[in-house]
Amino acid sequence: MKDKRRGVLDREAAALGLFITLEPATRDMLTEAVSAGYYESPLWQQKYPRLQILTIEELLNGKRPEMPPTGANVTFQKAERVRREAGGRGRCFN
């Protein structure tokens, strides 16, 4: 488990990591996950466990990783809507 965290989170400079397993996490796995620390989302101003361990059973029962919401579009500004003129092809092709 330790090699996986270092090999992915640290090497790739990932903010969060998820380890999915068939069997429940061992004590050593949980210790390693806690030692990875927390990611603090600057946008949501909330802390999330940097390394999380979920079993397949937990996922199938609806448990989800703790992470910032992904439904909000906070990265890009919304583009201006272009209205087509009657019978025209739009401003891009004029």
Residue pairs with C-beta under 8 A, 6 or more apart in sequence:
1 19
1 28
1 29
1 32
1 33
2 32
4 19
5 17
5 32
5 33
5 36
5 51
8 14
8 17
9 17
9 36
9 50
9 51
15 39
15 50
16 39
16 48
16 49
16 50
16 51
16 52
16 65
16 67
17 36
17 50
17 51
17 52
18 51
18 52
18 53
18 54
18 65
19 25
19 29
19 33
19 51
19 52
19 53
19 54
20 53
20 54
20 55
20 56
20 59
21 29
21 53
21 54
21 55
21 56
22 55
22 56
23 55
24 55
25 33
25 53
25 55
29 53
30 53
32 51
33 49
33 51
33 52
33 53
34 49
36 49
36 50
36 51
37 50
38 47
38 48
38 49
38 50
39 47
39 48
39 49
39 50
40 46
40 47
40 48
41 47
41 48
41 68
43 68
43 74
44 68
44 69
46 68
48 66
48 67
48 68
49 66
52 65
52 66
54 63
54 65
82 90
82 91
82 92
84 90
88 94
